[in-house]
Amino acid sequence: MFSEDFYLLALMKWNLLGGKALQLPSSLQRYLHRLNMLNRNAKLFLAATFFQGFGSGIWAVLFYLYLKLPGIGFSDAFIGVLFSAGAVATGLVALPAGLLCERIGFKRAILIGMLANVINLALITVLQPIGLLVASLFSGLIGTVASVSSAPLLMENSTSEERTYLFSFQSMVSIIMAVVGSLVGGLMPGLFNGMFGLKTGVNGSIVGYRISLAISIALSLSAMIPILMIQRSAGSNTLRMVDLLNLRNVKSSRTIIKFMIPTAIIGFGAGFVVPLVVPFFKDRYSASSVDVGIISALGNVTLGIATLVTPELARRLSKVKSVVLCEFLSMPFIMFTSLSPTLTLAASSYIVRTALMNMAGPVGTTLQMELVTPTERATTSGLMVMADGIPRSATATISGLLLTKHDYFTPFLCMTIAYFVAASSYYAFFRNAEARKTSVSSGGA
């Protein structure tokens, strides 16, 4: 993916032409060097992330609109139930998914998880409510297996010097490709419907939407090709199922619980705002669907770029301080979003909040994987998904009731308080963790 010869040529170019060497910033040189040194498995996983992110971006922008088409006509209430069921199922199955990953290996688990895209075919062909709910449920259940396997696989295929950069770059690729997919996906139904002489526009023919969604599924499935090419790492062993069911692979229970507490509090706070931010902008500021799309795209692009900064921030401050600093800095912007008098100010605040709150996520995930033993990494990943997802699903219902009553202040206040408690507890739990990392990785928790 990154050619060392090309990189060195760029550094020498000015010396050859004018007597001065091109001096890139040391942080950029370090970043490019770390990426160039990644092993084959890591680069193949980045390639898979490219295709998966692209396909997911198309799906995310079109599936909701597809269900709302006049020829299909599902209500907002049913669509909310559909997505909530998938979210709850994901949270409940996260721990078993993590245990399965420990048993069969991360590569196989990711391949199984990617088969959820095949089930998505049913979501665009089965138009009965029960069938949609069942398909959405199984898609969430199987897809979770892949999501909890990604971090352990990256951990297994990177050195301590590389992994912060790898986690951040992988997150950036996923985010940016989702944005590209969303932009491309918005154009695809009209393009296909126009080619076949069918009705175009927001309420255009379902044919263009189905073709576009099928292409998104094909793109996501193509991510299986580089995953199949990943070679199993030397020394990676699967565990007996009886030991996994008894959680005998868990050696760092206290550390995992400490990670779960702030994760659950953040999920609790995020549930007040994140799932319902679109209705907030529409109801409070009369934002159009185009406005909301632009806000979402700008937020993701900003987050993707900001994610690239965190490895250097972690190198200078430490991983723990980087995570806590970003979370604390995001808090004023949460309240600015709620109190801003105009859509422009509210959107700008929300974009900054999103970037600050999430940019250190890959660094936090890296620390999680470093502070637990190799045999419990997938289990830990599953527990984090569960700790975040279940509280998030619960508070979204409360927030919906508040927004119905035009209370646009309380959800954001609850989110701010929850983030403050989570960031404070995270720092209290892990402020000295990196100094103990060496002893943890060689023994217990």
C-alpha atoms as one frame of an Amber mdcrd trajectory, in Angstrom:
protein
   0.000   0.000   0.000   2.866   2.377   0.821   6.051   2.178  -1.239   9.244
   2.882   0.685  11.067   3.752  -2.547   8.437   6.327  -3.437   8.580   7.821
   0.057  12.401   8.105  -0.014  12.260   9.607  -3.506   9.910  12.310  -2.256
  12.274  13.112   0.600  15.258  13.418  -1.775  13.514  15.365  -4.523  14.465
  18.870  -3.469  18.036  17.827  -2.763  18.423  16.560  -6.306  16.847  19.628
  -7.882  17.926  22.531  -5.773  20.355  21.527  -3.110  17.756  21.428  -0.294
  16.171  18.343   1.136  12.428  18.266   1.514  11.773  18.200   5.239   8.406
  16.765   6.109   7.187  17.359   9.667   8.701  14.738  11.949   5.247  13.542
  13.050   4.209  12.931   9.425   7.467  11.128   8.681   6.906   8.937  11.718
   3.317   8.205  10.697   4.269   7.207   7.153   7.160   5.116   8.439   4.921
   3.205  10.852   2.346   2.515   8.131   5.028   1.409   5.703   6.357  -1.080
   8.264   2.997  -2.812   8.768   2.986  -6.515   8.001   1.055  -8.131   5.165
  -1.899  -9.167   7.324  -2.431  -5.634   8.617  -2.355  -4.176   5.109  -4.834
  -6.798   3.896  -7.169  -5.873   6.740  -6.918  -2.208   5.730  -7.904  -3.221
   2.192 -10.910  -5.092   3.596 -11.833  -2.002   5.636 -11.795   0.052   2.425
 -14.420  -2.120   0.710 -16.486  -2.705   3.850 -16.617   1.015   4.625 -17.589
   1.879   1.048 -20.420  -0.663   0.961 -21.672   0.261   4.435 -21.752   3.943
   3.525 -24.031   3.280   0.553 -26.286   1.045   2.638 -26.543   3.546   5.506
 -27.765   6.405   3.333 -30.212   4.382   1.207 -31.822   1.694   3.359 -33.921
   4.103   5.465 -35.084   5.944   2.337 -35.845   2.616   0.647 -38.169   1.538
   3.454 -40.002   4.874   3.218 -40.705   4.672  -0.526 -44.414   4.818  -1.485
 -44.169   1.354  -3.013 -43.014  -0.052   0.329 -44.397   2.396   2.868 -43.154
   1.337   6.300 -43.822   3.847   9.086 -41.209   5.657  11.159 -42.411   3.744
  14.215 -41.726   0.373  12.582 -38.335   1.504  11.275 -37.437   2.612  14.798
 -38.388  -0.819  16.148 -36.370  -2.457  13.360 -33.188  -0.584  14.217 -33.717
  -0.855  17.996 -34.142  -4.631  17.750 -30.847  -4.900  15.900 -29.076  -2.699
  18.446 -30.383  -4.642  21.448 -29.516  -7.962  19.795 -26.000  -6.713  19.126
 -25.520  -5.798  22.759 -26.852  -9.101  24.062 -24.857 -11.296  21.682 -21.575
  -9.398  22.038 -20.171 -11.579  24.832 -21.036 -14.916  23.145 -19.569 -13.503
  19.935 -16.343 -12.702  21.736 -16.169 -16.218  23.151 -16.770 -17.685  19.688
 -13.904 -15.600  18.325 -11.574 -16.967  20.993 -12.634 -20.484  20.022 -12.417
 -20.397  16.222  -9.848 -17.653  15.646 -10.217 -14.059  14.528  -9.940 -14.640
  10.772 -12.744 -17.205  10.684 -14.867 -15.061  12.975 -14.546 -12.047  10.685
 -15.482 -14.141   7.664 -18.559 -15.465   9.462 -19.508 -11.937  10.496 -19.243
 -10.715   6.933 -21.888 -13.250   5.917 -24.353 -10.878   7.566 -24.207  -9.003
   4.275 -25.834 -12.003   2.587 -28.720 -11.754   5.050 -29.063  -8.102   4.079
 -30.297  -9.335   0.715 -33.442 -10.424   2.538 -33.859  -6.904   3.906 -34.326
  -5.515   0.400 -36.533  -8.320  -0.933 -38.702  -9.382   2.027 -41.326  -6.709
   2.586 -43.249  -8.341   5.431 -42.684  -6.795   8.895 -41.956 -10.111  10.626
 -39.535 -11.151   7.906 -37.716  -7.826   8.110 -37.434  -8.048  11.891 -36.059
 -11.592  11.742 -33.575 -10.688   8.992 -32.453  -7.561  10.857 -32.051  -9.564
  14.046 -29.912 -12.268  12.433 -27.881  -9.701  10.511 -27.056  -7.925  13.783
 -26.273 -11.183  15.568 -23.885 -12.467  12.902 -22.345  -9.084  12.132 -21.362
  -8.655  15.763 -18.991 -11.614  15.433 -16.905  -9.613  12.941 -17.033  -6.365
  14.904 -15.624  -7.897  18.098 -12.854  -9.673  16.149 -11.339  -6.644  14.432
  -9.414  -5.155  17.354  -7.847  -8.468  18.473  -6.810  -9.223  14.880  -5.121
  -5.824  14.525  -3.462  -6.312  17.898  -2.134  -9.701  16.863  -0.615  -8.269
  13.682   1.162  -5.165  14.965   4.022  -4.273  17.253   3.712  -1.972  20.246
   5.230   0.874  18.201   2.876   0.365  15.265  -0.504  -0.417  16.776  -1.626
   3.062  17.846  -0.980   4.269  14.298  -2.622   1.161  12.808  -5.793   1.446
  14.908  -6.109   5.148  14.088  -5.496   4.703  10.370  -7.944   1.793  10.162
 -10.594   3.924  11.854  -9.898   6.805   9.469 -10.198   4.558   6.390 -13.517
   3.180   7.652 -14.939   6.645   8.372 -13.772   8.314   5.158 -14.971   5.445
   2.951 -18.351   5.540   4.690 -18.596   9.225   3.753 -17.624   8.458   0.153
 -20.163   5.649   0.083 -22.865   7.949   1.413 -22.169  10.567  -1.238 -22.060
   8.002  -4.049 -25.078   6.163  -2.676 -27.191   9.296  -2.771 -26.675   9.539
  -6.526 -27.046   5.877  -7.480 -30.856   5.304  -7.384 -31.562   8.288  -9.641
 -28.803   7.211 -12.016 -30.120   3.650 -12.370 -33.758   4.692 -12.567 -32.853
   7.231 -15.247 -30.971   4.579 -17.246 -34.094   2.370 -17.299 -36.531   5.217
 -17.908 -38.143   4.822 -14.483 -39.350   7.437 -12.027 -36.541   9.354 -10.340
 -36.363  11.642  -7.320 -36.831  11.024  -3.583 -39.909   8.890  -4.254 -38.437
   7.233  -7.333 -38.796   3.648  -8.438 -37.734   0.930  -6.006 -35.705  -0.660
  -8.825 -32.910   1.900  -8.613 -32.787   1.574  -4.841 -32.635  -2.212  -4.959
 -29.832  -2.207  -7.522 -27.892   0.336  -5.444 -28.366  -1.626  -2.217 -27.348
  -4.849  -3.980 -24.148  -3.135  -5.138 -23.455  -2.036  -1.553 -23.824  -5.654
  -0.430 -21.467  -6.821  -3.191 -18.862  -4.244  -2.133 -19.105  -5.363   1.481
 -18.819  -9.020   0.476 -15.724  -8.222  -1.623 -13.993  -7.372   1.648 -13.872
 -11.132   2.254 -11.209 -11.515  -0.471  -8.375  -9.769   1.411  -9.536 -11.399
   4.669  -9.194 -14.831   3.039  -5.602 -13.918   2.125  -4.666 -13.185   5.743
  -2.328 -15.800   7.138  -2.801 -17.134  10.629  -0.237 -15.671  12.996   2.329
 -18.022  14.469   1.496 -19.000  18.009  -2.205 -18.128  17.812  -4.153 -20.909
  19.473  -7.851 -21.584  19.810  -9.267 -22.492  23.207 -11.509 -25.289  24.392
 -15.177 -24.342  24.425 -15.638 -25.656  27.972 -12.970 -23.261  29.212 -14.553
 -20.381  27.335 -18.047 -21.071  28.660 -16.606 -21.035  32.178 -14.750 -17.796
  31.289 -11.474 -19.449  32.257  -9.795 -17.448  29.525 -10.534 -14.261  31.476
  -7.467 -13.435  33.573  -7.922  -9.669  33.852 -11.454  -9.430  35.203 -10.808
  -6.360  37.363  -9.248  -4.492  34.454 -12.111  -5.427  32.125 -14.716  -4.271
  34.658 -12.881  -0.967  35.010 -13.085  -0.491  31.239 -16.754  -1.481  31.174
 -17.847   1.093  33.762 -16.893   4.275  31.815 -17.934   2.589  28.562 -21.423
   1.921  29.950 -21.700   5.474  31.301 -20.720   6.915  27.914 -23.261   4.646
  26.207 -25.880   5.819  28.697 -25.121   9.465  27.921 -24.787   9.020  24.162
 -28.201   7.359  24.013 -29.820  10.646  24.994 -28.587  12.435  21.863 -26.782
  10.419  19.193 -29.672   8.193  17.936 -32.037  11.168  17.786 -29.773  13.944
  16.564 -31.518  14.027  13.163 -34.980  14.758  14.663 -33.297  17.339  16.931
 -31.891  19.310  14.004 -35.133  18.988  12.041 -37.446  19.985  14.892 -35.312
  22.628  16.598 -33.806  24.355  13.548 -36.093  23.178  10.693 -33.121  21.517
   9.008 -33.805  19.802   5.685 -32.635  16.317   4.815 -29.902  17.920   2.705
 -28.753  19.954   5.712 -28.637  16.858   7.884 -26.695  14.973   5.214 -24.114
  17.736   4.985 -23.771  17.872   8.777 -23.262  14.100   8.910 -20.700  14.123
   6.102 -18.729  17.027   7.573 -18.789  15.400  10.993 -17.411  12.125   9.659
 -14.745  13.797   7.535 -13.639  15.908  10.496 -13.541  12.837  12.717 -11.588
  10.862  10.137  -8.935  13.566   9.858  -8.815  14.158  13.629  -8.264  10.445
  14.218  -4.918  10.717  12.443  -3.720  13.213  15.074  -4.268  11.000  18.104
  -1.218   8.709  17.739   1.079  11.726  18.081  -1.056  13.065  20.913  -0.812
   9.712  22.684   2.943   9.597  22.127   3.390  12.973  23.809   0.793  12.766
  26.589   0.108   9.007  27.062  -2.894   7.046  25.843  -4.944   7.621  28.999
  -4.405  11.378  29.090  -5.207  11.633  25.377  -8.545   9.840  25.796  -9.518
  11.894  28.856  -8.412  15.221  27.348 -10.457  14.680  24.175 -13.536  13.688
  26.170 -13.319  16.680  28.524 -12.793  19.108  25.633 -15.915  17.773  23.913
 -18.226  18.603  26.826 -18.673  22.369  26.290 -19.564  21.716  22.662 -22.329
  19.324  23.728 -24.072  22.162  25.533 -23.235  24.682  22.779 -25.145  22.413
  20.380 -28.269  22.584  22.519 -28.068  26.317  23.309 -26.988  27.666  19.902
 -29.507  30.089  18.357 -28.874  29.051  14.737 -28.458  25.831  12.775 -24.963
  26.827  11.631 -23.686  27.277  15.184 -25.438  24.157  16.447 -24.112  22.042
  13.582 -20.581  23.403  13.995 -20.652  22.625  17.717 -21.950  19.124  17.106
 -19.283  18.413  14.488 -16.529  19.534  16.873 -18.090  17.502  19.698 -18.239
  14.385  17.559 -14.616  14.733  16.469 -13.278  15.406  19.968 -15.305  12.677
  21.668 -14.469   9.947  19.166 -11.021  10.820  17.821  -9.261   9.054  20.692
 -11.404   5.922  20.330  -8.717   3.910  18.500  -6.178   4.890  21.166  -8.548
   3.734  23.898  -9.143   0.455  22.085  -5.395  -0.057  21.754  -4.979   0.403
  25.500  -7.782  -2.080  26.199  -6.115  -4.718  24.066  -2.715  -4.054  25.644
  -3.937  -4.361  29.234  -5.548  -7.776  28.816  -3.989 -11.093  27.876  -4.117
 -12.402  24.283  -6.604 -15.163  25.158  -9.230 -12.690  26.409  -9.009  -9.883
  23.853 -12.034 -10.890  21.792 -14.028 -11.515  24.978 -13.058  -8.051  26.183
 -14.080  -6.531  22.845 -17.471  -8.232  23.095 -18.001  -7.002  26.640 -17.238
  -3.427  25.554 -19.848  -3.638  22.786 -22.380  -4.962  25.292 -21.532  -2.330
  27.915 -22.014   0.458  25.368 -25.001  -0.846  23.438 -27.476  -1.858  26.130
 -27.495   1.474  28.073 -27.547   3.380  24.773 -30.710   1.562  23.667 -32.416
   2.253  27.001 -31.806   6.002  27.156 -32.795   6.584  23.529 -36.400   5.859
  24.519 -36.261   8.459  27.309 -34.744  11.016  24.965 -37.495  10.396  22.411
 -40.117  11.279  25.007 -38.252  14.475  25.939 -37.923  15.561  22.306 -41.627
  14.891  21.778 -42.268  17.466  24.500 -39.851  19.876  22.758 -37.325  19.599
  25.586 -34.057  20.175  23.726 -31.976  20.944  26.826 -32.310  17.985  29.193
 -30.947  15.288  26.807 -27.784  17.285  26.150 -27.366  18.065  29.862 -27.682
  14.370  30.733 -25.148  13.541  28.026 -22.674  16.111  29.386 -22.985  14.884
  32.969 -22.563  11.263  31.886 -19.457  12.093  29.842 -17.952  14.014  32.779
 -18.481  11.062  35.132 -17.152   8.596  32.532 -14.013  10.600  31.744 -13.294
  11.182  35.440 -13.695   7.505  36.311 -11.573   6.479  33.317  -8.722   8.687
  34.520  -9.099   7.468  38.105  -8.959   3.837  36.989  -6.130   4.028  34.451
  -3.936   7.053  35.220  -1.065   4.720  36.161  -2.013   1.848  33.876   0.613
   2.370  31.199   3.378   2.239  33.778   2.093  -1.221  34.800   1.530  -2.414
  31.215   4.696  -4.474  31.006   3.880  -6.509  34.095   0.279  -7.006  32.972
   1.218  -8.317  29.537   3.622 -10.818  31.042   1.330 -12.095  33.786  -2.024
 -11.383  35.382  -4.192  -8.305  35.735
